[in-house]
Amino acid sequence: MSYVENLVRNYGDFALDIPQWEILDKGVTVLWGPSGAGKTSVFRILLGLEDCPGMRWTFQGEDLGKLKSPDRRLGVVFQTLDLFPHMTAEQNILFAARARKIEPQRARKHLEQLSSDLRMKAFLRRPASVLSGGEKQRVAIARALMGEPRLLLLDEPFSALDQELREDSRQLVAHLIDERKIPTLLVTHDPRDVEVLADKISIIKSGRIVEEKASLS
C-alpha cells in the first residue's frame, strides 16, 4: 500500500489535517469532495509543488515526501492539461520521455502503443493549439504515462469535456489503468467519476478525510 502520514498544513483561513491516509497500490483511489474541501491542496502537496515538512508518504518502502518533485516519478494530468501549445501532440508526449531520460528507441515504442490505445494517430503531428478538448486530454494522459510513472495523479481530468466525451474518456482511462496496472489517485467532485473509476473512495470535507469506503461497483 501507499501510506500518507501527517499531511498537515495551515493556510491561515483554511487548514489541511490528514493524520493518516492510505492510497491503494492497485486500482483507483478517488479523493472526492466539494469545491473548497482541500482536494487541490492535497494534490499539489503530493506532487511536491507545495511544502508540507512533516509529511511522510511511504510507497514500496520509500518515503516519496523526502524526494524533490521530479524524483517522485509521478505521472500527472492537471485540470488545465497544461500542454505546450506550439508543440505537436507527439512533441508534447516525447517531452516527458526526455525529461525522465528514457532511451529514444524505448520512448518511440511506448509512443506507438499509447497512440494506438488512446486513438491519437490521426492528430499526432498537429500543434496542440488546434486540438479539440478531447484530443488535448488524450495527449495529456499519454504524456503522463510516457514517463513510466510509479503512480498516476489525475486532477478533475474530465471536467472540461462535454457530457458525451466525458463518458468516453472515463472508459478509456479505466481501461488504460487496468491494462497497465498503475496505481492512480483521482481528484474529483463528480459522482459519475466515482461510479465508473473508483476502487476506493476517500471523502474530504474542510481539509479532513471524513469517510473512506470501498467502491460499490
N, C-alpha and C positions, 0 to 999 in steps of 0.2 A: 504494500500500500504506500501511498504518498501522504505524509503527515505534516500538517502545518500547525505550528505552536506559537503562541504569544504574538499573534498578529494584532497588535495594539498600537493605535496612533490617535493622538488628539489633534484635531484641526482647529480647535477653538470653538466654533459653532457646531461642530459635529465630531463624533469620536467613533473609531472602529474598536471593537472589543471582542476578539475571537481567540479565546484561550487555547482551543484545540479544534482541529478540523481535519477530516480525512477525505482526500481526493482519491477516487478509485484508480488503480493501476491497470484496469481493463475497462473498456467502455467509456460512457459519458457521464460525468458528474455535472449537473446543472446547478448553477448559483442563480436562484430565482428570487425576484422581489420587485417592488415598485420603484419608480424613479426616485432618486434621493436616498435609497436604502443603504448605499455604500458599495454597490457592485463594482463600479468603475474604479474606485479607490483600491479595492481588493485586487482587481485585475492589474492595475499599474504597479502595485507593490510586488506582486508575484513576478512580474516581468523585470523588476529592478529599476523601474522608471521613477519610483518614489522610495524614499528611505523608510525603513522600519527596523531600527537597530537591534531590537530584542527578538526578532522573528527567527524561528528555525523552520526549515522546510526540508524534511528528510525524504529522499527518493532513492530507492535502491542503495541505501547505506551512505548516501552523500547528502550533505547539507547544502542545498541549492541557494539558500539565503545568504551564504557566505561568498557566493560567486558574483563576479561582475555580470551585468546583463547579458552580453554575448556568450559568456561561458556557461550560462544556464541551459543553452541549447533548446530553446523553446520555439515552436512554430506559432505564429500569431496572426490572426486576422482581426483588424480593428473594424469598428462600425463604419468608419470613413474610408476603409480599404487602403488608402494611402499608397496608391500606385504612382510611379514616376510617369507623368503624362507624355513626356517627349520620347519615352522609350516604347518599343513594341511590346506586345504581350510576352513574346519569347524572351526579350531582353530583361523585362521585369522579373521573370521567373528565374533566369540564369544568374541574375544579380545575387540571389540568395545562395546559389551554389558557390560563387566566387567568394562571397563573404564568409562562408563556412569552409573554404579551401577544399572543396570537393573536386576530385580529379575530373578534368573536362570530359573524358570519354564516359565516365560513370554518370556525370551530370546529363549528358546528351541522351543516354539510355533512359535515365529517370524521366527526363522531359518527354520523351516519346511515349512512355507509359502513362504519365499524367495527362498529356494532351489527348490520349485516347480515352482514358477513364472519365475525364471531365468534358469531353466533346469540344475541344478547343482548336482542332486542326485548321478549321476554316478561317480563324482570325488571329493565328499566332503572329503573323507578320504585320498586323495593323497596330498603329500607335494606340496606347492606352486611352488617349484623349478622345478617340472617336468610338470607343467600345460602348455597348449598351450596359445598363446596370447589371444584368445577369452575367454578361461576359466579363465585366470587371471583377465581379465576385469570384468567378471561377479562376481567374488569373491570380487573385489574392490568395485563394485556397491552395492553388498549385505552388505559388511562391513559398507559402508557409510550410508545405510538405517537402519542397525541394531541398531544404536544408537538413533533412533527415533528423527532425527534432525528437527528443525523448518524450515530450508532451506537446499537445496541441491546445492552444488557448484561443477561443472564439468569443468576441465581444459583439453581441447583437448582430450577427453576420447576415441576417435575412431582413433586417428592418427597413432597408432602403428599396426593397423589391416590391413589385405589386403582388397581389394575393396568389395568382396562378404560378408565377415564377418562384415565389417563396416556398410553395409546397413542393415543387420540383426540386428546388435546391436542398430542402431538408432531406429528401430521399437520397439525393446524390451524396450529400455529406455523410449520412448514416451508412451508406454503402462503403464509402472510402474508409471511414473509421473502422468499420468491421473488417474490411479486407486487409488493411494494414496493421490492425491490432495496436493502434496507437491510443494511449490514454488521453482523454480530452476533457477540458473544462470549458463549458459553455455558459456564458453570462447572458441572461435574457430576462425580459419581463413578459414574454409572450407565452401563454399557456400551451399553445399549439407546439412550440419548440419542445416544451417539456414532454408533451404527449408522444411526439414522434421520436425524440432522440434520447431521452433521459434513461439511464440505468440507476442513477441515484439523484435525489433532489435535496439540495440544501437551501432552505428558505431564509433569506436575510431581511431584517427589518431594523431600521435605526442603528445600523452598524453592528448588529449582533445576529448570529445564526440562531434562530429561534426554533427551528424544527429540521430534522433530517429523516428522510424516508426513502425506501426503495421504490423504483418505478412500478406502477401497476400494470404496465403494458406487457 
